[in-house]
Amino acid sequence: MILKKYFIYGLLGLTIFSCAPRQEINYMQDIENLALDNSIKNSRGTLQPGDQLIITVTAKDMDVVKPFNQTYSSSATITQYSNPSSNNIPQQLPVSGPTYIVDTDGNIVFPQIGLVSAKDENIETFRVKLTNLISEYVKNPVVEMKLINFKVSVLGEVTRPGTYVIPDGNTTLLGALGLAGDLTVFGVRTNVLVVRNVDGKITKERVDLTSAQFINSPYYYLKQNDMVYVQPNANREKAARIDPNTGLYISVASVIASLVIGVLALTKN
């Protein structure tokens, strides 16, 4: 009868425990109440000193655009995350082409044109700017531009913590968490930290993933070198404080207790 009572209590406790977290781990529970308009303006990060750009210029007559394609070409490897939610190993894709590095003043040196300022420009606006400059010399040029070193770090309570290179230079906070395999069950979803360094100025923001409000935040779209940290919950912190050898100690104590009981039993006999 006592065992039956404890079984019922345990079953009720398990039911409560299993149901409660489901609401906590749902992202953006009030998404239907908010519009996405304000987040569009933050979808592209501005170029920063140290950014590496592969820029190629083409036209109907390729001989005409040769002077605009520098002969030096560097190669790099970009990790392509084709299926972030799976445990598949990401594919390594080699990329190469004329590479330009944004200097400390926010400029690149482009053939035939000279210094071109990339300050306060994102990939798309800078591509248009460069296209217009080349159009003064070439009819209908096509400029292709890739940012090859855009990376973000995702640390803490995620499945695959690490630094991730984003091939297209554009990702959201949820996208980065997806690359890292999502939060573990021990991750605090209401207090995710995003640390940002723009032109030497470090800022940080705490984000509640369970509310759609954060899609209107400038931290919804991640910028170059952003760091995302997922805080562990109280259960994880308690587990971390427990001696990892506790299980071994309990096993040894159980064996010793069994031996003592056996010896006492033999002694009484």
Disulfide bonds with the S-S distance in Angstrom:
none
